[in-house]
Amino acid sequence: MEKVPAASAMDWSIELDRGLRSRNHGNLKPSSPLSSSTIYLAHLGSRLISATRVQALDAAGPRLRKLFASPTIPPPVASAFGVLPDESRLFAETMLLRLATEFRTADGALRARIVRCLLTAGGCGGIVGACVAEPDQLLRKVNVVYDTGSARDRALALRVFGCLAGITKDSVHVRSLILSSLSASTALEVKAALFAAGCVCHLSEDFSYIILEVLRGLIFSGKSEPKVIVAATKAFSKLDCTLAVIHRVHEVFMDIHLLLQYQICSFT
């Protein structure tokens, strides 16, 4: 019988905790989390057992993805493996809370590595099926970083909010942070906010309408940097795909087309 993820969930959770407690940072190096490499695709080994922080985080990403994607196990199968039917989700929640706790107190380089881990778990977007029993507890840990950190720390916190869109989509406070960051003075923070907004919009029709108008403003603004305009244009693909939203997106792009025609004519 093929081994189900729930059978390994406890071991994976213990390995993550042990690795994060390790004083061995491995090859951890500061990196720019919001460059074109924000996608953070990395070749990960199938089994990483060394208890260093880097290796623990690299292993945790795909493991979280498996645990949240794992369906509830029928009682007979759970009994055969000696686990609970919902054991995969229980330990996935534990791992998320552990990552949030470490994110709150870590330095910039380790925070970037945690974001990389979550992006791997979500396939470079929101983690499908992510949920915790006490979402406020998790979000408070990430929010501390946003409130007290630098622009780079705020950008990393916004990435975390995006990866946890299944949890943050119903948080009025997180939505407010995302919206305020879309008007930040640094492109670093704006691009991170666009990522978070896209992840939440994918799960929320009402937020899609709000963000759609913000995207329109960013693209039409003469103060927006070119890389922000590009990021805003890409964010349209993350909006909720209801007919009403699609119709509004069409109207916005018609406005953009007319604006471009006007600008071209003014130079000829």
C-alpha positions in Angstrom: 0.0 0.0 0.0 1.4 3.4 -1.0 2.3 5.6 2.0 -0.1 8.6 2.4 1.3 12.1 3.4 -0.5 11.9 6.7 1.7 9.0 7.7 4.7 11.3 7.5 3.1 14.5 8.7 4.3 14.2 12.3 7.9 13.5 11.3 7.8 16.4 8.8 6.5 18.8 11.5 9.2 17.7 13.9 12.0 18.0 11.3 10.9 21.5 10.5 10.9 22.5 14.2 14.2 20.9 14.8 15.7 22.5 11.7 14.5 26.0 12.7 16.0 25.6 16.1 19.3 24.6 14.7 22.2 27.1 15.0 23.5 25.9 11.6 22.4 28.4 9.0 23.9 26.3 6.2 24.4 28.3 3.0 21.8 30.9 3.9 22.6 34.1 2.0 20.7 37.4 1.7 18.7 37.5 -1.5 16.3 40.0 -3.2 12.9 38.5 -2.7 11.2 40.9 -5.1 13.4 40.8 -8.1 12.5 38.9 -11.3 13.4 35.7 -9.4 10.6 36.2 -6.9 9.1 33.1 -8.4 11.6 31.3 -6.3 11.6 28.1 -8.3 14.3 25.8 -7.0 15.3 22.3 -7.5 14.4 20.5 -4.2 15.7 17.1 -3.1 13.1 14.5 -2.5 14.4 13.8 1.0 16.3 16.4 3.1 17.1 15.1 6.6 19.9 17.4 7.8 18.6 19.6 10.6 19.8 23.0 9.2 17.5 25.9 8.8 18.0 26.1 5.0 17.4 22.4 4.4 14.4 22.3 6.8 12.8 25.2 4.9 13.6 23.8 1.5 12.0 20.5 2.5 8.9 22.1 4.2 7.6 23.8 1.0 6.7 20.7 -1.0 5.6 18.9 2.1 3.1 21.6 3.0 1.8 21.4 -0.5 1.2 17.7 -0.2 -0.4 17.9 3.2 -2.9 20.6 2.3 -3.7 18.8 -1.0 -4.3 15.5 0.8 -8.0 14.6 1.2 -9.4 13.4 4.5 -8.5 9.7 4.8 -11.3 7.2 5.3 -11.2 5.7 8.8 -10.2 2.2 7.6 -7.2 3.6 5.7 -6.2 5.9 8.6 -6.4 2.9 11.0 -4.1 0.9 8.7 -1.4 3.6 8.8 -2.0 4.4 12.5 -3.0 8.0 11.9 -6.1 10.2 12.4 -8.4 10.9 9.3 -7.5 14.6 9.4 -3.9 14.2 10.7 -2.3 15.8 7.5 -4.2 19.1 8.0 -3.5 19.2 11.7 0.3 19.0 11.2 0.1 21.3 8.2 -1.4 23.9 10.4 1.3 23.3 13.0 4.0 23.8 10.4 2.4 27.1 9.2 2.2 28.4 12.7 5.8 27.4 13.3 6.9 29.3 10.1 4.9 32.4 11.2 6.6 32.3 14.6 10.0 32.1 13.0 9.1 34.8 10.5 8.3 37.2 13.3 11.7 37.0 15.0 14.0 36.1 12.1 16.5 38.3 10.2 15.9 39.5 6.7 17.7 36.7 5.0 15.8 34.0 6.9 12.5 35.8 6.3 13.2 35.7 2.6 13.9 32.0 2.8 10.6 31.5 4.6 8.8 33.3 1.9 10.6 31.1 -0.6 9.3 28.1 1.3 5.7 29.3 1.2 5.9 30.2 -2.5 7.1 26.6 -3.2 4.2 25.3 -1.2 1.8 27.4 -3.2 3.3 26.9 -6.6 4.3 30.6 -6.6 0.8 31.7 -5.5 -1.6 31.2 -2.6 -1.3 27.8 -0.9 -4.3 25.8 -2.1 -6.4 24.6 0.9 -4.4 26.6 3.5 -6.3 27.0 6.7 -5.7 27.2 10.5 -8.0 26.8 13.4 -7.0 30.3 14.8 -6.2 32.5 11.8 -5.8 35.7 14.0 -3.0 34.1 15.9 -1.1 33.4 12.7 -1.8 36.8 11.1 -0.7 38.7 14.2 2.8 37.2 13.9 3.2 38.3 10.3 1.6 41.7 11.0 4.2 42.5 13.6 6.9 42.3 10.9 4.8 44.6 8.6 4.2 47.2 11.4 7.8 47.3 12.8 10.0 46.4 9.8 11.7 48.2 6.9 10.2 48.5 3.4 11.9 45.2 2.6 10.3 43.6 5.6 6.9 44.9 4.7 7.3 43.5 1.2 8.2 40.1 2.6 5.2 40.2 5.0 2.9 41.1 2.1 4.3 38.1 0.2 3.4 35.9 3.2 -0.1 37.3 3.2 -0.4 36.5 -0.4 0.8 32.9 0.0 -1.8 32.5 2.8 -4.6 34.0 0.8 -7.0 31.2 1.9 -6.6 32.6 5.4 -6.2 36.3 4.7 -9.0 36.7 2.2 -11.6 37.3 4.9 -9.4 39.6 7.0 -10.5 43.2 6.8 -7.2 44.3 8.4 -5.0 42.5 5.9 -7.1 43.8 3.0 -6.5 47.3 4.3 -2.7 46.7 4.5 -2.6 45.5 1.0 -4.6 48.5 -0.3 -2.4 51.0 1.6 0.8 49.3 0.3 -0.4 49.7 -3.3 0.2 53.4 -2.9 3.6 53.0 -1.2 6.6 55.1 -2.2 8.8 52.1 -3.1 8.3 49.8 -6.1 9.5 46.9 -3.9 6.5 47.2 -1.6 4.0 48.0 -4.4 5.0 44.9 -6.4 4.7 42.7 -3.2 1.3 44.3 -2.6 0.2 43.5 -6.2 1.2 39.8 -5.6 -0.8 39.7 -2.4 -3.7 41.4 -4.0 -3.7 38.9 -6.9 -3.7 35.9 -4.6 -6.6 37.3 -2.5 -8.5 38.4 -5.6 -8.3 34.8 -7.0 -10.5 33.8 -4.1 -12.7 36.9 -3.7 -15.0 38.6 -6.2 -15.7 41.7 -4.1 -12.0 42.4 -3.6 -11.4 41.9 -7.3 -13.6 44.9 -8.0 -11.7 47.0 -5.6 -8.3 46.0 -6.8 -9.4 46.4 -10.5 -9.9 50.2 -9.9 -6.6 50.4 -8.1 -4.8 48.7 -11.0 -6.4 51.1 -13.4 -5.1 54.0 -11.4 -1.6 52.6 -11.2 -1.5 52.1 -15.0 -2.9 55.5 -15.8 -0.8 57.3 -13.2 2.1 59.3 -14.7 4.1 58.7 -11.4 4.1 54.9 -11.6 7.5 53.3 -12.4 7.6 51.1 -15.6 8.1 47.9 -13.5 5.1 48.8 -11.3 3.0 49.2 -14.5 4.2 45.9 -15.8 3.4 44.2 -12.5 0.0 45.8 -12.3 -0.8 44.6 -15.9 0.2 41.1 -14.9 -2.1 41.2 -11.9 -5.2 41.3 -14.1 -4.8 37.6 -14.7 -5.2 36.9 -11.0 -8.6 38.5 -10.7 -11.7 36.4 -10.0 -13.1 35.1 -13.3 -16.7 35.9 -13.0 -18.5 37.4 -16.0 -19.0 40.7 -14.3 -15.3 41.0 -13.4 -14.3 40.0 -16.9 -16.6 42.6 -18.4 -15.1 45.3 -16.2 -11.6 44.2 -17.1 -12.5 44.5 -20.8 -13.7 48.1 -20.2 -10.5 49.0 -18.4 -8.3 47.7 -21.2 -10.4 49.6 -23.7 -9.6 52.7 -21.7 -5.9 51.8 -21.8 -6.0 51.2 -25.5 -7.6 54.7 -26.1 -4.9 56.2 -23.8 -2.1 54.6 -25.8 -3.7 55.8 -29.1 -3.9 59.4 -27.7 -0.2 59.3 -26.5 1.0 57.9 -29.9 -1.0 60.6 -31.8 0.4 63.4 -29.6 4.0 62.4 -30.6 3.2 62.3 -34.3 
